Amino acid sequence: MKDIVATNTMQKSWLLLFLVWILATIGALASLFFSEIMKLPVCSLCWYQRIAMYPLVVILPIALFPFDAKVTRYAGVLVLFGWLTALFHVLLVAGYIPKSAQPCEQGIPCSETHIDILGFINMPIMSLFTFSVMGLLLFFAF
C-alpha cells in the first residue's frame, strides 16, 4: 500500500514539475518573441525576470528524466527571485514606487508598457502571473 501511495505522489510531483517546465518554456519563448520579432525594448527589470525564467527551461527537464524531486529547491529560488522582481515591476508601472527608485536606464524606462490587453494586462502583470502559477505548482510538487 505504501508503494502505491509513494508512486502516486511521485507521479503527481512529476506532472506538476512538467507543467512548470511548460510554463517556463512558453514564458521564455514569449519574451523572445516580443523582443526579437516584435522588436519591443527590454528594460533592466525585464532582463532580471528573464534571468530567473530561462534557466528553468534547462534545469527542469534534466530533473524530470530521471525524476529528481530536489529540483523544486533550485527552481523555487529562481521562481521566487523572478516573482519578487515582477512584483516590483508591477508596482513601478502602477506608480506605487517613485521614479527615483527605478533601476532602469535612460531610453528604456521600466515604467513604460508597450502592450496593454483589456487596458490593464501588460507584460509585468503577465510575468507576475506566470511566476505566481509556477510558484504554486512548485509548492504542491514539493
C-alpha positions, 0 to 999 in steps of 0.5 A, a space after each residue: 500500500 505504501 508503494 502505491 501511495 509513494 508512486 502516486 505522489 511521485 507521479 503527481 510531483 512529476 506532472 506538476 514539475 512538467 507543467 512548470 517546465 511548460 510554463 517556463 518554456 512558453 514564458 521564455 519563448 514569449 519574451 523572445 518573441 516580443 523582443 526579437 520579432 516584435 522588436 519591443 525594448 527590454 528594460 533592466 527589470 525585464 532582463 532580471 525576470 528573464 534571468 530567473 525564467 530561462 534557466 528553468 527551461 534547462 534545469 527542469 527537464 534534466 530533473 524530470 528524466 530521471 525524476 529528481 524531486 530536489 529540483 523544486 529547491 533550485 527552481 523555487 529560488 529562481 521562481 521566487 527571485 523572478 516573482 519578487 522582481 515582477 512584483 516590483 515591476 508591477 508596482 513601478 508601472 502602477 506608480 506605487 514606487 517613485 521614479 527615483 527608485 527605478 533601476 532602469 536606464 535612460 531610453 528604456 524606462 521600466 515604467 513604460 508598457 508597450 502592450 496593454 490587453 483589456 487596458 490593464 494586462 501588460 507584460 509585468 502583470 503577465 510575468 507576475 502571473 506566470 511566476 505566481 502559477 509556477 510558484 504554486 505548482 512548485 509548492 504542491 510538487 514539493 
